[in-house]
Each structure stands twice: as structure tokens, then as C-alpha cells.
Amino acid sequence: MQAPIQLSAVVRAHNPLSDVTYTVTVTDASGCTDQDSVSITVDLCTGIEESTSNTGITINPNPFGSNTLIKVKGKDPHTLTIRVFDLTGKEVECVISIKEGGLQLEKGTLSPGLFFVQLFEGKKHIGASKLLVH
């Protein structure tokens, strides 16, 4: 009869943002070891779709790495203010009177993460969207 094999494992919560390889090493009661690896391809899924709400805000691409274009339809862009907030509510960007073609938002000092875009006409809040920075 074969001696029972004792297995131990360390499992860590892991949310990879790129491809990852996991390696498992097994040692039996006699001290014999073997190892195997598995590679996993990760497709980034943000769950953020391009906004096309009734305010006409579109953000493309979203998520973005270096820059993105924020457009607003149906409003005079010269009367609009776009404010970008991080998850703590801190305003990280504010643009008053955007151009006809929209606002080209550069990553600049924005760290990777989720941001909220707020659209104002004068002091009146007229729309919102989400923005994800790689």
C-alpha cells in the first residue's frame, strides 16, 4: 500500500492585471518532490462602458493609458465646465470652457485608478460619467 501524500498550499488573494504563471511544488512523505506550472492569460475587464447618457457625454477610449477624448453633445461647449474627481472626492482636474472638438484629457499626474467626471453648465450639474486610468 502506498503511503499517504501530505499536501500543503499557500493561497493568496491575487488580482493580476497582466499574464501570470503559478507554480505548485508537491513533496510526499518520503521527501520526493515534483513541480508543475500553469500560465494564465488575463483579459482586463473594467465593467466601464462608454457613457452615452442623456447629457451626451462620451469618453473614448475608456479605460485609457496616455490620453482620452471627452465630448459633450447638444450643449455649447464654451459654457461647460468638466471636473474630474478621484475616489476620495478630491478634484484632480478642472477645465472651464472646453473646445468645439471636446476635451483631450492627458494622463499627466493621474495615478492608475477610477475617477468620476462631472459636467456643469454654469453652476448647474448636468451630467456625470466614470473614467478609468491604466
KARAPE-V49444 format. One record per residue. N is the residue number from 1. NEAR is the number of other ideal C-beta (glycine too) atoms within 8 Angstrom. Layout:
n	near
N	NEAR
N	NEAR
This chain:
n	near
1	2
2	3
3	7
4	5
5	7
6	7
7	5
8	4
9	5
10	4
11	4
12	4
13	4
14	5
15	4
16	8
17	5
18	5
19	8
20	9
21	8
22	7
23	7
24	9
25	7
26	9
27	7
28	10
29	7
30	5
31	6
32	6
33	8
34	6
35	8
36	6
37	8
38	7
39	7
40	9
41	5
42	9
43	4
44	6
45	4
46	6
47	4
48	9
49	5
50	7
51	10
52	6
53	9
54	4
55	10
56	12
57	15
58	11
59	14
60	8
61	6
62	13
63	11
64	12
65	6
66	5
67	8
68	11
69	11
70	13
71	12
72	16
73	6
74	5
75	11
76	5
77	11
78	6
79	8
80	13
81	10
82	15
83	11
84	14
85	10
86	8
87	6
88	4
89	5
90	6
91	7
92	8
93	9
94	8
95	9
96	4
97	8
98	11
99	6
100	4
101	5
102	11
103	10
104	7
105	11
106	6
107	9
108	4
109	3
110	11
111	5
112	5
113	9
114	8
115	14
116	10
117	14
118	11
119	15
120	12
121	9
122	5
123	3
124	6
125	7
126	8
127	12
128	9
129	11
130	10
131	16
132	12
133	12
134	6
